[in-house]
Amino acid sequence: MINRARRATSFAIAAGLTRAAAVALRAKKPGGRERWERKNYAGRTVELYAGPASALAAAVGAGRVRPAAGFAVLTAGMCGAYDDVAGAADARSGFRAHLAALGDGEVTSGAVKLFGISAAGLVAGCLLKERAVDKVLAGVVIAGAAHFVNLVDVRPGRAAAAVVVLGAPGLLKEGPGAELAAAAMGAAAAVLPDDLGERAMIGDTGAHALGAALGAAMVAGKGRAGLLAHAAAVVGAAVYGDKVSEMARSAGGW
């Protein structure tokens, strides 16, 4: 009963904070209205408030359960925000394109995300696990989940829906993993209606943060076998999602 109440509290806090932060940002419009609007794949004007709002809420929600998880989520959101701003004019997509640019001496916003989120995931993994191998595997899961959720964000609602669906099984378990899953799902559920309705988009800011929160939930309470399975799953999904994302964006994606 206590664990159920904790899960419900984590969900409610993340969802409520997301909505409150979005309302506050919409009222203040830091930097001007134009900074918070963008055309989507269909040419409709959508708002960007949901991205930082969900990232902040997921970071706070995860941090309540495990401070290291909150750090990873916040860093992932900040790296995503940098790409939302600095990467707006960069038409390249996919890991290979950004790594190729890095090989030519150009540090793209995508490379900043790749290495920044990976480093944050590893730091969080080191704090969440005791054994060296488990630390690395946990870092792979957190960073891999963050990148995967962003890669599936090629149409309205896909990223947030993925977090809700993939986080749901975690609610059936006990312990911090369930609370982390509830926090990720709460933030995602709060933005999903507007995202699906093409009134808002979460951008890289929200997608990376929500993905990192989901990854932290996967890591919590897992032993070596579970970490290996999740690491293989998120890496494989991220590689596949990278290919799908490239094709979708070349065809006029979200």
C-alpha positions in Angstrom: 0.0 0.0 0.0 2.9 2.4 0.9 4.6 1.6 -2.4 1.5 2.2 -4.4 1.1 5.6 -2.7 4.7 6.5 -3.5 4.2 5.6 -7.1 1.0 7.7 -7.2 2.8 10.6 -5.6 5.7 10.5 -8.0 3.3 10.5 -11.0 1.2 13.3 -9.6 4.2 15.5 -8.7 5.8 15.1 -12.2 2.5 15.6 -14.0 1.5 18.6 -11.9 4.9 20.3 -12.1 5.0 19.8 -15.9 1.7 21.5 -16.3 2.6 24.3 -13.9 6.0 24.9 -15.6 4.4 25.0 -19.0 1.8 27.6 -17.9 4.5 29.7 -16.3 6.7 29.6 -19.4 3.7 30.5 -21.7 2.9 33.5 -19.5 6.4 34.8 -19.3 7.7 33.8 -22.8 11.4 34.3 -21.9 13.2 35.7 -24.9 10.1 36.5 -26.8 7.2 34.6 -28.4 9.1 33.7 -31.5 11.7 31.7 -29.6 8.9 29.4 -28.3 7.2 28.6 -31.6 8.1 26.3 -34.4 6.6 24.8 -37.6 6.0 21.1 -37.4 6.2 18.6 -40.2 2.7 19.6 -41.4 3.5 23.3 -41.4 1.4 24.0 -38.2 2.7 26.3 -35.6 3.4 24.5 -32.3 4.6 25.7 -28.9 7.9 24.5 -27.3 7.0 25.1 -23.7 6.3 21.4 -23.1 9.9 20.5 -23.6 11.6 22.3 -20.8 8.6 21.9 -18.6 8.6 18.1 -18.9 12.4 18.0 -18.6 12.4 20.0 -15.3 9.5 18.0 -13.9 11.2 14.7 -14.8 14.5 15.8 -13.3 12.8 16.9 -10.0 10.7 13.7 -9.9 13.7 11.5 -10.5 15.8 13.5 -8.1 13.3 12.9 -5.3 13.9 9.2 -5.7 17.6 9.1 -6.6 19.6 12.3 -6.8 22.0 10.7 -9.4 19.0 10.0 -11.6 17.8 13.6 -11.3 21.3 14.7 -12.4 21.3 12.5 -15.5 17.8 13.7 -16.5 18.6 17.3 -16.0 21.8 17.0 -18.0 20.1 15.2 -20.8 17.5 17.9 -20.9 20.1 20.6 -21.0 22.0 18.9 -23.9 18.7 18.5 -25.7 18.0 22.2 -25.2 21.4 23.1 -26.6 20.5 21.1 -29.7 17.1 22.7 -30.0 18.7 26.1 -30.1 22.1 25.6 -31.7 21.1 22.7 -33.9 18.1 24.3 -35.5 20.0 25.1 -38.7 21.8 21.8 -38.9 20.1 19.5 -41.3 22.2 16.5 -40.4 20.6 13.7 -38.4 21.9 10.4 -37.1 24.9 9.4 -35.1 27.0 8.7 -38.1 26.6 12.1 -39.6 27.6 13.9 -36.4 30.6 11.5 -35.8 31.7 12.1 -39.3 31.6 15.8 -38.8 33.6 15.4 -35.6 36.2 13.4 -37.5 36.5 16.5 -39.8 37.1 18.7 -36.8 33.6 20.1 -36.5 31.8 19.8 -33.1 28.1 19.7 -34.0 25.2 20.0 -31.5 24.5 16.4 -32.1 28.0 15.4 -31.0 27.5 17.5 -27.8 24.3 15.6 -27.1 25.9 12.2 -27.8 28.9 12.7 -25.5 27.3 14.9 -22.9 24.4 12.6 -22.3 26.6 9.5 -22.4 28.9 11.1 -19.8 26.0 12.0 -17.6 24.6 8.5 -17.8 28.0 7.1 -16.8 28.3 9.4 -13.8 24.8 8.4 -12.7 25.6 4.8 -13.3 28.7 5.1 -11.1 26.6 6.6 -8.3 23.7 4.1 -8.6 25.7 0.9 -8.8 28.6 -0.6 -6.8 30.5 -2.9 -9.2 32.5 -1.5 -12.1 30.7 -3.5 -14.8 27.3 -2.6 -13.5 28.2 1.1 -13.4 29.1 1.0 -17.1 26.0 -1.0 -18.0 23.8 1.4 -16.1 25.3 4.3 -17.9 24.7 2.6 -21.2 21.0 2.0 -20.3 20.4 5.6 -19.2 22.1 7.2 -22.1 20.8 4.7 -24.6 17.2 5.2 -23.5 17.6 9.0 -23.7 18.8 8.8 -27.3 16.2 6.2 -28.3 13.3 8.2 -27.1 14.6 11.2 -29.0 15.1 9.2 -32.1 11.4 8.0 -32.2 10.2 11.6 -31.9 9.5 12.0 -35.6 5.8 12.5 -35.3 3.4 14.1 -32.8 3.2 12.2 -29.5 5.5 9.3 -30.3 8.2 10.1 -27.8 5.9 10.8 -24.9 3.7 7.8 -25.7 6.8 5.6 -25.9 7.8 6.7 -22.3 4.3 5.9 -21.0 4.1 2.5 -22.7 7.7 1.4 -21.9 7.5 2.8 -18.3 4.2 1.0 -17.4 5.7 -2.4 -16.7 8.0 -0.7 -14.1 5.0 0.2 -12.0 4.3 -3.4 -11.3 7.5 -3.8 -9.4 8.5 -2.6 -5.9 11.2 -0.1 -4.9 12.8 3.0 -6.4 12.5 1.7 -10.0 8.7 1.9 -9.8 8.8 5.5 -8.4 11.3 6.5 -11.2 9.0 5.0 -13.8 6.0 6.9 -12.3 7.9 10.2 -12.5 8.8 9.6 -16.1 5.3 8.6 -17.0 3.8 11.5 -15.1 5.8 14.1 -17.0 5.2 12.3 -20.3 1.4 11.9 -19.7 1.1 15.6 -18.9 2.4 16.7 -22.3 0.9 13.9 -24.4 -2.5 15.4 -25.2 -1.1 18.7 -26.5 1.7 16.8 -28.3 -0.8 14.5 -30.0 -3.1 17.4 -30.8 -0.2 19.2 -32.5 -0.5 22.2 -30.2 2.9 21.6 -28.6 6.1 19.6 -29.1 8.7 18.5 -26.6 11.7 18.8 -28.9 15.1 17.3 -28.0 14.8 18.9 -24.6 11.9 16.9 -23.4 12.6 13.7 -25.4 16.1 13.3 -24.0 15.1 14.1 -20.5 12.1 11.8 -20.5 14.2 9.1 -22.0 16.9 9.4 -19.4 14.3 9.2 -16.7 12.9 6.0 -18.3 16.5 4.6 -18.4 17.0 5.4 -14.8 13.9 3.5 -13.9 15.1 0.5 -15.9 18.4 0.6 -14.0 17.1 0.9 -10.5 17.0 -2.5 -8.7 18.3 -4.4 -11.7 21.1 -7.0 -11.3 23.8 -7.9 -13.8 21.5 -10.0 -16.0 18.8 -7.3 -16.1 21.3 -4.6 -16.9 22.8 -6.6 -19.7 19.4 -7.3 -21.2 18.3 -3.6 -21.0 21.6 -2.4 -22.3 21.4 -4.7 -25.4 17.8 -3.6 -25.9 18.3 0.1 -25.8 21.5 0.0 -27.9 19.8 -2.1 -30.5 16.7 0.1 -30.4 18.8 3.2 -30.7 20.7 1.9 -33.7 17.5 0.9 -35.4 15.8 4.2 -34.4 18.7 6.1 -35.8 18.1 4.5 -39.2 14.3 5.1 -39.0 14.9 8.7 -37.9 17.1 9.5 -40.8 14.5 8.1 -43.3 11.6 9.9 -41.6 13.4 13.3 -41.4 14.5 13.0 -45.0 10.9 12.5 -45.9 9.8 15.6 -43.9 9.6 14.4 -40.3 8.4 16.1 -37.1 
